[in-house]
Amino acid sequence: MPEATVAGAGIAGLTAAIALARKGWRVRVRERAPRLDPVGAGIQLSPNALDVLHQLGVPIDDIGVAADSVVLRDGPSGRRIATVPVSSSDGRGYRVLHRADLQRVLLETASGAVGIDLSLSETLVALDGDGHNVRPTFESPRGTTQDRSDLFVAADGVHSAAARLLGFPAPVASGATALRFIVSSAAPAGPAAIEAWLGHRRHVVRYRIDAAGTQNIVVIVPDGDPGLGPVADWDPALAAMLSAAEPVGSWPLLTVEPRWRAEPGWPVALIGDAAHAMLPYAAQGAAMAIEDAFVLAACVSDGGSPAEGLRRFETLRAPRVRRVLDRVAFHKRVYHLPRPISFARDLALAIRSPKSLRRDLAWLYDWRANADGTDSTN
């Protein structure tokens, strides 16, 4: 039975462990945190990510709220600009949920799988290897442990210790910060649709994340802003929600250039934020991590050598992730236009039908993985 070590027990790491175990691997998941506390707030999962989770047997439909569209609004006035459908062309849905609920169902699925072991308080301190295996070393309160694995998966986030040990550059600040808020509600309140208020160098996203009506709000502001700034004086409906909101925290938005495997030829793969930390302007960070995990497991389980599998993994993932990153950059420019240029954007969006707007993202949402990791829509 081939053996893998996965660094990180977040969305990318747990999904990779489940996918590898289903392919017959024995998987050791080593997480540096002493416990898996709920982190963050809301998260969006588009049809491409949901398809992977369904294939892996993760009960994703038991949590969160189904959403079918994004309503784009002018930030200062609240005026509706356009409604963009977010389902796939074949009707597969879209869900919004709490990140902690997603981590919980992934952890439950991993815990119930044969061949997965999870250890906490494990800090990666060294990596060594050759073309046949990799030897990661971890330190914990229990002492020092060195694994000897056929595959090492770096799923340890944007501040990846594995990437640092492999000599990859540190993450780069994007110039923006995400302020996150939760609004608790005794009953479902507001539409199930996702709403986005657009403004100069800023935007706000709101959606429900559970059946009780809890609202997630994320405000993107330039680095250095002391708080909400002009957003506090935007649309009165938004201002009312923000006044009732509880702050969850602020996260500087960081990026890294995509990197997929170790240069020396060791059997090392990077996935999720460790591979390509993605800004949230297309809500695809978690989705790309989930896709990465599934495709990686398929590529390294096709009977070839690990090196061949990792080359195939990069061949399949690099063009798709690059296209998503280009779309993220496009959304960032379009969302943050100043007036009066934003009026032209609003008009261009308003005259298009929802069906035509959905076609713009069909290549993204329609993706569906075959068992070998290829896209069944191609």
VONU-246956 format. One record per residue (C-alpha): residue number from 0; residue in one letter; x, y, z. Coordinates in Angstrom, 3 decimals. Layout:
+-----+----+----------+----------+----------+
|   i | aa |        x |        y |        z |
+-----+----+----------+----------+----------+
| NUM |  a |        X |        Y |        Z |
...
+-----+----+----------+----------+----------+
***
This chain:
+-----+----+----------+----------+----------+
|   i | aa |        x |        y |        z |
+-----+----+----------+----------+----------+
|   0 |  m |    0.000 |    0.000 |    0.000 |
|   1 |  p |    1.545 |    3.366 |   -0.977 |
|   2 |  e |    1.979 |    5.882 |    1.831 |
|   3 |  a |    1.477 |    9.646 |    1.807 |
|   4 |  t |    2.117 |   12.362 |    4.345 |
|   5 |  v |   -0.132 |   15.427 |    4.172 |
|   6 |  a |    0.976 |   18.606 |    5.951 |
|   7 |  g |   -2.129 |   20.556 |    6.982 |
|   8 |  a |   -5.640 |   19.557 |    8.080 |
|   9 |  g |   -7.560 |   22.387 |    6.471 |
|  10 |  i |   -9.855 |   22.122 |    3.464 |
|  11 |  a |   -7.069 |   21.176 |    1.036 |
|  12 |  g |   -5.361 |   18.687 |    3.331 |
|  13 |  l |   -8.457 |   16.833 |    4.491 |
|  14 |  t |   -9.856 |   16.632 |    0.964 |
|  15 |  a |   -6.524 |   15.266 |   -0.284 |
|  16 |  a |   -6.452 |   12.682 |    2.495 |
|  17 |  i |   -9.960 |   11.484 |    1.657 |
|  18 |  a |   -9.234 |   11.359 |   -2.074 |
|  19 |  l |   -5.954 |    9.470 |   -1.602 |
|  20 |  a |   -7.478 |    7.005 |    0.855 |
|  21 |  r |  -10.221 |    6.202 |   -1.643 |
|  22 |  k |   -7.469 |    5.373 |   -4.143 |
|  23 |  g |   -5.868 |    2.886 |   -1.755 |
|  24 |  w |   -3.244 |    5.051 |   -0.049 |
|  25 |  r |   -2.351 |    5.030 |    3.612 |
|  26 |  v |   -2.342 |    8.700 |    4.619 |
|  27 |  r |   -0.774 |   10.451 |    7.604 |
|  28 |  v |   -2.196 |   13.958 |    8.095 |
|  29 |  r |    0.025 |   16.130 |   10.287 |
|  30 |  e |   -1.349 |   19.478 |   11.463 |
|  31 |  r |    0.706 |   22.109 |   13.275 |
|  32 |  a |   -2.232 |   23.482 |   15.332 |
|  33 |  p |   -2.849 |   21.861 |   18.735 |
|  34 |  r |   -6.577 |   21.611 |   17.961 |
|  35 |  l |   -8.827 |   22.144 |   14.949 |
|  36 |  d |  -10.633 |   25.290 |   16.022 |
|  37 |  p |  -13.260 |   26.900 |   13.781 |
|  38 |  v |  -11.469 |   29.538 |   11.696 |
|  39 |  g |  -12.924 |   32.233 |    9.469 |
|  40 |  a |  -16.563 |   32.739 |    8.650 |
|  41 |  g |  -18.488 |   32.199 |    5.435 |
|  42 |  i |  -17.329 |   30.313 |    2.379 |
|  43 |  q |  -18.778 |   29.802 |   -1.100 |
|  44 |  l |  -18.667 |   26.498 |   -2.965 |
|  45 |  s |  -19.493 |   26.542 |   -6.661 |
|  46 |  p |  -20.713 |   23.494 |   -8.661 |
|  47 |  n |  -17.189 |   22.427 |   -9.650 |
|  48 |  a |  -16.200 |   22.024 |   -5.985 |
|  49 |  l |  -19.489 |   20.437 |   -4.944 |
|  50 |  d |  -19.078 |   17.804 |   -7.655 |
|  51 |  v |  -15.754 |   16.680 |   -6.142 |
|  52 |  l |  -17.182 |   16.534 |   -2.615 |
|  53 |  h |  -20.130 |   14.486 |   -3.832 |
|  54 |  q |  -17.777 |   12.036 |   -5.548 |
|  55 |  l |  -15.773 |   11.703 |   -2.322 |
|  56 |  g |  -18.863 |   10.983 |   -0.227 |
|  57 |  v |  -18.679 |   14.192 |    1.816 |
|  58 |  p |  -22.222 |   15.088 |    3.031 |
|  59 |  i |  -21.941 |   18.662 |    1.825 |
|  60 |  d |  -25.665 |   19.042 |    1.117 |
|  61 |  d |  -26.396 |   18.612 |    4.838 |
|  62 |  i |  -24.845 |   21.969 |    5.731 |
|  63 |  g |  -25.113 |   25.558 |    4.556 |
|  64 |  v |  -27.655 |   27.123 |    2.240 |
|  65 |  a |  -28.277 |   26.704 |   -1.473 |
|  66 |  a |  -27.835 |   29.866 |   -3.550 |
|  67 |  d |  -28.706 |   30.374 |   -7.193 |
|  68 |  s |  -27.453 |   33.857 |   -8.045 |
|  69 |  v |  -25.264 |   36.800 |   -7.160 |
|  70 |  v |  -26.983 |   40.178 |   -7.081 |
|  71 |  l |  -24.518 |   42.932 |   -7.974 |
|  72 |  r |  -25.294 |   46.350 |   -6.480 |
|  73 |  d |  -23.857 |   49.836 |   -6.648 |
|  74 |  g |  -22.227 |   50.301 |   -3.254 |
|  75 |  p |  -23.156 |   53.879 |   -2.365 |
|  76 |  s |  -26.794 |   53.681 |   -3.501 |
|  77 |  g |  -27.630 |   49.986 |   -3.211 |
|  78 |  r |  -29.117 |   50.079 |   -6.718 |
|  79 |  r |  -29.269 |   46.652 |   -8.341 |
|  80 |  i |  -26.925 |   46.419 |  -11.320 |
|  81 |  a |  -27.419 |   42.811 |  -12.469 |
|  82 |  t |  -28.267 |   39.296 |  -11.312 |
|  83 |  v |  -25.726 |   36.630 |  -12.233 |
|  84 |  p |  -26.787 |   32.939 |  -12.017 |
|  85 |  v |  -24.232 |   30.706 |  -10.280 |
|  86 |  s |  -25.459 |   27.227 |  -11.150 |
|  87 |  s |  -23.724 |   25.129 |  -13.791 |
|  88 |  s |  -25.152 |   24.692 |  -17.271 |
|  89 |  d |  -26.555 |   21.286 |  -16.311 |
|  90 |  g |  -28.233 |   22.657 |  -13.191 |
|  91 |  r |  -25.749 |   21.643 |  -10.501 |
|  92 |  g |  -26.088 |   24.016 |   -7.582 |
|  93 |  y |  -24.029 |   26.394 |   -5.474 |
|  94 |  r |  -23.791 |   26.473 |   -1.669 |
|  95 |  v |  -22.834 |   29.060 |    0.932 |
|  96 |  l |  -21.863 |   27.895 |    4.408 |
|  97 |  h |  -19.671 |   28.413 |    7.440 |
|  98 |  r |  -16.073 |   27.348 |    6.936 |
|  99 |  a |  -16.174 |   25.557 |   10.304 |
| 100 |  d |  -19.082 |   23.388 |    9.098 |
| 101 |  l |  -17.151 |   22.424 |    5.979 |
| 102 |  q |  -14.082 |   21.510 |    8.023 |
| 103 |  r |  -16.297 |   19.490 |   10.381 |
| 104 |  v |  -17.851 |   17.315 |    7.660 |
| 105 |  l |  -14.458 |   16.843 |    6.002 |
| 106 |  l |  -12.973 |   15.785 |    9.341 |
| 107 |  e |  -15.870 |   13.405 |   10.006 |
| 108 |  t |  -15.469 |   11.865 |    6.545 |
| 109 |  a |  -11.703 |   11.519 |    6.989 |
| 110 |  s |  -12.116 |   10.027 |   10.472 |
| 111 |  g |  -14.488 |    7.406 |    9.096 |
| 112 |  a |  -12.204 |    6.461 |    6.203 |
| 113 |  v |   -9.885 |    3.461 |    6.237 |
| 114 |  g |   -6.201 |    4.353 |    6.085 |
| 115 |  i |   -6.192 |    7.948 |    7.394 |
| 116 |  d |   -4.378 |    8.931 |   10.609 |
| 117 |  l |   -4.476 |   12.509 |   11.930 |
| 118 |  s |   -1.955 |   14.008 |   14.361 |
| 119 |  l |   -2.060 |   17.515 |   15.847 |
| 120 |  s |    0.701 |   19.806 |   17.190 |
| 121 |  e |    3.033 |   18.580 |   14.426 |
| 122 |  t |    5.314 |   21.308 |   13.037 |
| 123 |  l |    7.188 |   20.615 |    9.816 |
| 124 |  v |   10.856 |   21.488 |   10.371 |
| 125 |  a |   12.743 |   19.717 |    7.567 |
| 126 |  l |   12.287 |   18.035 |    4.202 |
| 127 |  d |   14.614 |   15.597 |    2.549 |
| 128 |  g |   14.138 |   13.128 |   -0.254 |
| 129 |  d |   15.049 |   11.756 |   -3.629 |
| 130 |  g |   13.225 |   10.616 |   -6.747 |
| 131 |  h |   11.627 |    7.671 |   -4.945 |
| 132 |  n |   10.475 |    8.958 |   -1.552 |
| 133 |  v |   10.405 |   12.002 |    0.673 |
| 134 |  r |   11.347 |   12.270 |    4.327 |
| 135 |  p |    9.552 |   15.102 |    6.155 |
| 136 |  t |   10.548 |   15.761 |    9.751 |
| 137 |  f |    8.033 |   17.055 |   12.303 |
| 138 |  e |    8.467 |   18.307 |   15.844 |
| 139 |  s |    5.739 |   18.015 |   18.481 |
| 140 |  p |    5.442 |   17.910 |   22.276 |
| 141 |  r |    5.911 |   14.148 |   21.882 |
| 142 |  g |    9.298 |   14.558 |   20.196 |
| 143 |  t |   10.690 |   14.488 |   16.664 |
| 144 |  t |    9.242 |   12.241 |   13.963 |
| 145 |  q |   10.509 |   11.573 |   10.465 |
| 146 |  d |    8.190 |    9.945 |    7.937 |
| 147 |  r |    9.327 |    8.003 |    4.916 |
| 148 |  s |    6.595 |    8.469 |    2.317 |
| 149 |  d |    5.947 |    7.740 |   -1.329 |
| 150 |  l |    4.273 |   11.165 |   -1.564 |
| 151 |  f |    4.338 |   14.371 |    0.453 |
| 152 |  v |    1.457 |   16.824 |    0.048 |
| 153 |  a |    2.005 |   20.413 |    1.166 |
| 154 |  a |   -1.472 |   21.629 |    2.107 |
| 155 |  d |   -0.284 |   23.960 |    4.845 |
| 156 |  g |   -1.672 |   27.256 |    3.618 |
| 157 |  v |   -0.367 |   30.539 |    2.301 |
| 158 |  h |    2.387 |   30.606 |    4.959 |
| 159 |  s |    3.436 |   27.103 |    3.927 |
| 160 |  a |    6.415 |   25.776 |    5.867 |
| 161 |  a |    6.939 |   23.205 |    3.123 |
| 162 |  a |    7.161 |   25.899 |    0.435 |
| 163 |  r |    9.664 |   27.820 |    2.562 |
| 164 |  l |   11.806 |   24.723 |    3.111 |
| 165 |  l |   11.736 |   24.056 |   -0.641 |
| 166 |  g |   13.018 |   27.576 |   -1.319 |
| 167 |  f |    9.869 |   29.098 |   -2.814 |
| 168 |  p |    9.308 |   32.858 |   -2.328 |
| 169 |  a |    7.294 |   34.136 |    0.616 |
| 170 |  p |    3.697 |   35.284 |    0.024 |
| 171 |  v |    3.187 |   38.823 |   -1.223 |
| 172 |  a |    0.708 |   41.360 |    0.171 |
| 173 |  s |   -2.003 |   42.238 |   -2.351 |
| 174 |  g |   -2.735 |   45.679 |   -0.909 |
| 175 |  a |   -6.155 |   44.711 |    0.414 |
| 176 |  t |   -7.598 |   43.366 |    3.669 |
| 177 |  a |  -10.760 |   41.342 |    4.291 |
| 178 |  l |  -12.860 |   42.436 |    7.271 |
| 179 |  r |  -15.232 |   39.632 |    8.260 |
| 180 |  f |  -18.492 |   39.907 |   10.197 |
| 181 |  i |  -21.318 |   37.630 |   11.329 |
| 182 |  v |  -24.910 |   38.721 |   11.895 |
| 183 |  s |  -26.845 |   36.275 |   14.058 |
| 184 |  s |  -30.570 |   35.979 |   13.467 |
| 185 |  a |  -33.353 |   34.111 |   15.225 |
| 186 |  a |  -35.019 |   33.296 |   11.906 |
| 187 |  p |  -34.042 |   33.304 |    8.254 |
| 188 |  a |  -33.751 |   36.911 |    7.142 |
| 189 |  g |  -32.953 |   38.431 |    3.785 |
| 190 |  p |  -32.744 |   36.684 |    0.437 |
| 191 |  a |  -30.904 |   33.425 |   -0.044 |
| 192 |  a |  -29.034 |   34.987 |   -2.948 |
| 193 |  i |  -25.518 |   36.300 |   -2.557 |
| 194 |  e |  -25.289 |   40.096 |   -2.699 |
| 195 |  a |  -22.226 |   42.156 |   -3.631 |
| 196 |  w |  -21.959 |   45.946 |   -3.261 |
| 197 |  l |  -19.297 |   47.427 |   -5.558 |
| 198 |  g |  -17.328 |   50.622 |   -5.014 |
| 199 |  h |  -14.006 |   52.330 |   -5.640 |
| 200 |  r |  -11.201 |   50.117 |   -4.219 |
| 201 |  r |  -13.757 |   48.402 |   -1.969 |
| 202 |  h |  -16.586 |   45.913 |   -2.128 |
| 203 |  v |  -18.859 |   44.025 |    0.257 |
| 204 |  v |  -20.311 |   40.515 |   -0.028 |
| 205 |  r |  -23.237 |   39.180 |    2.037 |
| 206 |  y |  -24.966 |   35.800 |    2.174 |
| 207 |  r |  -26.717 |   33.451 |    4.583 |
| 208 |  i |  -24.668 |   30.522 |    5.858 |
| 209 |  d |  -27.202 |   28.388 |    7.715 |
| 210 |  a |  -30.894 |   27.608 |    7.972 |
| 211 |  a |  -31.233 |   29.822 |   11.046 |
| 212 |  g |  -30.530 |   32.897 |    8.948 |
| 213 |  t |  -26.994 |   33.707 |   10.147 |
| 214 |  q |  -25.474 |   36.224 |    7.742 |
| 215 |  n |  -21.851 |   36.327 |    6.626 |
| 216 |  i |  -20.488 |   39.718 |    5.559 |
| 217 |  v |  -17.005 |   40.332 |    4.173 |
| 218 |  v |  -15.754 |   43.838 |    3.446 |
| 219 |  i |  -12.695 |   44.235 |    1.216 |
| 220 |  v |  -10.802 |   47.461 |    1.943 |
| 221 |  p |   -7.356 |   48.820 |    1.037 |
| 222 |  d |   -4.546 |   47.957 |    3.432 |
| 223 |  g |   -4.107 |   50.652 |    6.037 |
| 224 |  d |   -7.775 |   51.609 |    6.299 |
| 225 |  p |   -8.685 |   51.903 |    9.988 |
| 226 |  g |  -12.071 |   50.253 |    9.438 |
| 227 |  l |  -15.076 |   50.424 |    7.176 |
| 228 |  g |  -14.269 |   53.947 |    5.969 |
| 229 |  p |  -16.647 |   55.088 |    3.183 |
| 230 |  v |  -18.481 |   51.743 |    3.288 |
| 231 |  a |  -20.170 |   52.831 |    6.521 |
| 232 |  d |  -22.051 |   55.486 |    4.497 |
| 233 |  w |  -23.098 |   53.234 |    1.612 |
| 234 |  d |  -26.530 |   51.706 |    0.966 |
| 235 |  p |  -28.710 |   52.166 |    4.117 |
| 236 |  a |  -29.785 |   48.499 |    3.980 |
| 237 |  l |  -26.146 |   47.446 |    4.077 |
| 238 |  a |  -25.370 |   49.968 |    6.825 |
| 239 |  a |  -28.151 |   48.495 |    8.952 |
| 240 |  m |  -26.724 |   44.998 |    8.587 |
| 241 |  l |  -23.218 |   46.180 |    9.431 |
| 242 |  s |  -24.460 |   48.010 |   12.529 |
| 243 |  a |  -25.877 |   44.710 |   13.821 |
| 244 |  a |  -22.803 |   42.683 |   12.851 |
| 245 |  e |  -20.257 |   41.090 |   15.141 |
| 246 |  p |  -16.646 |   41.388 |   13.925 |
| 247 |  v |  -14.910 |   38.060 |   13.337 |
| 248 |  g |  -11.509 |   39.464 |   12.414 |
| 249 |  s |   -9.423 |   40.943 |    9.636 |
| 250 |  w |   -7.204 |   39.065 |    7.202 |
| 251 |  p |   -4.573 |   40.682 |    4.969 |
| 252 |  l |   -5.012 |   39.204 |    1.496 |
| 253 |  l |   -1.819 |   37.526 |    0.306 |
| 254 |  t |   -0.825 |   35.915 |   -2.968 |
| 255 |  v |    1.812 |   33.523 |   -4.255 |
| 256 |  e |    2.764 |   32.651 |   -7.792 |
| 257 |  p |    1.601 |   29.114 |   -8.613 |
| 258 |  r |    4.042 |   26.361 |   -7.709 |
| 259 |  w |    3.091 |   22.696 |   -7.980 |
| 260 |  r |    5.972 |   20.367 |   -7.122 |
| 261 |  a |    9.517 |   20.248 |   -5.766 |
| 262 |  e |   12.235 |   21.160 |   -8.222 |
| 263 |  p |   14.696 |   18.418 |   -7.157 |
| 264 |  g |   12.259 |   15.792 |   -8.425 |
| 265 |  w |   11.179 |   14.589 |   -5.002 |
| 266 |  p |    7.597 |   13.258 |   -4.826 |
| 267 |  v |    6.225 |   16.489 |   -3.380 |
| 268 |  a |    3.030 |   18.254 |   -4.430 |
| 269 |  l |    1.724 |   21.644 |   -3.327 |
| 270 |  i |   -2.037 |   22.232 |   -3.309 |
| 271 |  g |   -4.514 |   24.904 |   -2.253 |
| 272 |  d |   -3.157 |   28.149 |   -0.823 |
| 273 |  a |    0.303 |   26.627 |   -0.497 |
| 274 |  a |    0.333 |   26.264 |   -4.288 |
| 275 |  h |   -1.564 |   29.334 |   -5.477 |
| 276 |  a |   -3.040 |   31.572 |   -2.775 |
| 277 |  m |   -5.975 |   33.169 |   -4.527 |
| 278 |  l |   -7.658 |   36.502 |   -3.844 |
| 279 |  p |  -11.405 |   36.196 |   -3.110 |
| 280 |  y |  -12.768 |   38.193 |   -6.069 |
| 281 |  a |  -14.158 |   35.083 |   -7.804 |
| 282 |  a |  -14.837 |   33.044 |   -4.621 |
| 283 |  q |  -12.683 |   30.166 |   -5.892 |
| 284 |  g |   -9.973 |   29.711 |   -3.262 |
| 285 |  a |  -11.604 |   26.735 |   -1.547 |
| 286 |  a |  -12.931 |   25.344 |   -4.828 |
| 287 |  m |   -9.481 |   25.261 |   -6.413 |
| 288 |  a |   -8.037 |   23.558 |   -3.317 |
| 289 |  i |  -10.756 |   20.893 |   -3.507 |
| 290 |  e |  -10.147 |   20.382 |   -7.220 |
| 291 |  d |   -6.372 |   20.168 |   -6.633 |
| 292 |  a |   -6.824 |   17.431 |   -4.046 |
| 293 |  f |   -9.019 |   15.276 |   -6.263 |
| 294 |  v |   -6.863 |   15.631 |   -9.368 |
| 295 |  l |   -3.659 |   14.966 |   -7.421 |
| 296 |  a |   -5.025 |   11.713 |   -5.998 |
| 297 |  a |   -6.071 |   10.610 |   -9.484 |
| 298 |  c |   -2.728 |   11.464 |  -11.074 |
| 299 |  v |   -0.524 |    9.693 |   -8.527 |
| 300 |  s |   -2.733 |    6.583 |   -8.508 |
| 301 |  d |   -2.754 |    5.766 |  -12.219 |
| 302 |  g |   -0.020 |    3.137 |  -12.051 |
| 303 |  g |    2.911 |    5.286 |  -13.141 |
| 304 |  s |    5.786 |    6.596 |  -11.050 |
| 305 |  p |    5.190 |    9.436 |   -8.580 |
| 306 |  a |    7.275 |   11.740 |  -10.771 |
| 307 |  e |    5.098 |   10.964 |  -13.798 |
| 308 |  g |    1.958 |   11.469 |  -11.751 |
| 309 |  l |    3.149 |   14.833 |  -10.446 |
| 310 |  r |    4.061 |   16.039 |  -13.931 |
| 311 |  r |    0.586 |   15.089 |  -15.116 |
| 312 |  f |   -0.935 |   16.837 |  -12.090 |
| 313 |  e |    0.831 |   20.069 |  -12.981 |
| 314 |  t |   -0.129 |   19.712 |  -16.647 |
| 315 |  l |   -3.806 |   19.410 |  -15.707 |
| 316 |  r |   -3.925 |   22.040 |  -12.967 |
| 317 |  a |   -1.623 |   24.843 |  -14.108 |
| 318 |  p |   -3.704 |   26.073 |  -17.104 |
| 319 |  r |   -6.982 |   25.952 |  -15.201 |
| 320 |  v |   -5.646 |   27.756 |  -12.141 |
| 321 |  r |   -3.989 |   30.374 |  -14.353 |
| 322 |  r |   -7.322 |   30.990 |  -16.086 |
| 323 |  v |   -9.042 |   31.357 |  -12.713 |
| 324 |  l |   -6.349 |   33.771 |  -11.526 |
| 325 |  d |   -6.876 |   35.854 |  -14.666 |
| 326 |  r |  -10.615 |   35.924 |  -13.918 |
| 327 |  v |   -9.882 |   36.969 |  -10.329 |
| 328 |  a |   -7.777 |   39.884 |  -11.586 |
| 329 |  f |  -10.554 |   40.870 |  -13.997 |
| 330 |  h |  -13.171 |   40.865 |  -11.222 |
| 331 |  k |  -10.919 |   42.936 |   -8.998 |
| 332 |  r |  -10.590 |   45.628 |  -11.676 |
| 333 |  v |  -14.286 |   45.626 |  -12.559 |
| 334 |  y |  -15.580 |   45.564 |   -8.984 |
| 335 |  h |  -13.417 |   48.470 |   -7.830 |
| 336 |  l |  -13.870 |   50.984 |  -10.644 |
| 337 |  p |  -14.255 |   54.636 |   -9.600 |
| 338 |  r |  -17.089 |   56.844 |  -10.743 |
| 339 |  p |  -17.937 |   57.791 |  -13.454 |
| 340 |  i |  -16.238 |   54.799 |  -15.116 |
| 341 |  s |  -18.344 |   52.472 |  -12.965 |
| 342 |  f |  -21.509 |   53.814 |  -14.629 |
| 343 |  a |  -20.355 |   52.350 |  -17.957 |
| 344 |  r |  -19.725 |   49.005 |  -16.232 |
| 345 |  d |  -23.198 |   49.093 |  -14.707 |
| 346 |  l |  -24.830 |   49.811 |  -18.048 |
| 347 |  a |  -22.879 |   47.047 |  -19.790 |
| 348 |  l |  -24.001 |   44.538 |  -17.172 |
| 349 |  a |  -27.601 |   45.760 |  -17.006 |
| 350 |  i |  -28.293 |   45.242 |  -20.708 |
| 351 |  r |  -27.167 |   41.595 |  -20.632 |
| 352 |  s |  -29.513 |   38.726 |  -19.825 |
| 353 |  p |  -28.850 |   36.450 |  -16.836 |
| 354 |  k |  -28.367 |   33.573 |  -19.285 |
| 355 |  s |  -25.587 |   35.391 |  -21.118 |
| 356 |  l |  -23.915 |   36.352 |  -17.838 |
| 357 |  r |  -23.911 |   32.721 |  -16.757 |
| 358 |  r |  -22.208 |   31.728 |  -20.012 |
| 359 |  d |  -19.221 |   33.877 |  -19.004 |
| 360 |  l |  -18.466 |   31.458 |  -16.166 |
| 361 |  a |  -19.604 |   28.196 |  -17.751 |
| 362 |  w |  -15.974 |   27.114 |  -18.244 |
| 363 |  l |  -15.453 |   27.477 |  -14.472 |
| 364 |  y |  -18.657 |   26.105 |  -12.962 |
| 365 |  d |  -19.245 |   23.315 |  -15.494 |
| 366 |  w |  -15.919 |   21.599 |  -14.676 |
| 367 |  r |  -16.505 |   18.024 |  -13.548 |
| 368 |  a |  -13.682 |   15.620 |  -12.739 |
| 369 |  n |  -13.366 |   12.194 |  -14.271 |
| 370 |  a |  -11.881 |    9.418 |  -12.152 |
| 371 |  d |   -8.516 |   10.044 |  -13.837 |
| 372 |  g |   -8.559 |   13.752 |  -12.937 |
| 373 |  t |   -9.399 |   15.078 |  -16.401 |
| 374 |  d |  -12.297 |   17.448 |  -17.026 |
| 375 |  s |  -15.338 |   15.539 |  -18.288 |
| 376 |  t |  -16.670 |   18.678 |  -20.017 |
| 377 |  n |  -13.740 |   18.700 |  -22.481 |
+-----+----+----------+----------+----------+
***
